[in-house]
Amino acid sequence: MAGNSEKNLALIAEQSGVIKMTVRRVLRNQDNVSPQTCRMVLQMAGQMGFVPGKSRGPTIISILGDFT
């Protein structure tokens, strides 16, 4: 499962033009990301069908659909 989470983070990061750590920070609701970047990452994640996962808390995401 962790492998899928890493792929999902990488995909959101690539499409958002940021690095995976930035995506992690946004999904963890950390305050060290600009509001503009946060909106962009969340919007891209939503457009790609990503939703918060429930297995390990709000920082893990799952994908709805196949983007490979």
C-alpha positions in Angstrom: 0.0 0.0 0.0 2.8 2.5 0.8 4.0 2.1 -2.8 0.7 3.3 -4.1 0.7 6.3 -1.8 4.2 7.3 -3.0 3.1 7.0 -6.6 0.0 9.0 -5.9 2.0 11.7 -4.2 4.4 11.8 -7.1 1.6 12.1 -9.6 0.0 15.0 -7.7 3.4 16.7 -7.4 4.2 16.3 -11.1 0.9 17.6 -12.2 1.0 20.5 -9.7 4.6 21.5 -10.5 5.8 20.9 -7.0 7.9 18.3 -5.2 6.4 15.4 -3.2 7.3 17.0 0.1 5.1 20.0 -0.7 2.2 17.7 -1.5 2.8 15.9 1.9 2.8 19.2 3.7 -0.4 20.3 2.0 -2.2 17.1 2.8 -1.0 17.3 6.4 -2.3 20.8 6.6 1.1 22.2 7.7 1.4 26.0 7.8 4.7 26.2 5.9 3.1 26.1 2.4 1.8 29.3 0.8 -2.0 29.5 0.4 -1.6 29.7 -3.4 0.4 26.5 -3.5 -2.0 24.8 -1.1 -5.0 25.7 -3.3 -3.2 24.5 -6.4 -2.2 21.1 -5.0 -5.6 20.5 -3.5 -7.4 21.5 -6.7 -5.1 19.2 -8.8 -5.6 16.3 -6.4 -9.4 16.8 -6.6 -9.3 17.0 -10.4 -7.3 13.7 -10.5 -9.8 11.9 -8.3 -7.7 11.7 -5.2 -9.4 11.4 -1.8 -8.1 11.1 1.7 -7.4 7.5 2.7 -8.7 6.1 6.0 -6.1 3.4 6.7 -3.4 5.6 8.2 -5.0 8.9 8.7 -5.6 12.0 6.6 -2.1 12.2 5.1 -2.6 9.0 3.1 -4.4 9.3 -0.2 -6.0 6.8 -2.5 -6.7 7.1 -6.2 -10.1 6.6 -7.9 -9.3 5.3 -11.4 -6.2 4.3 -13.3 -3.8 7.0 -14.4 -0.9 4.7 -15.4 
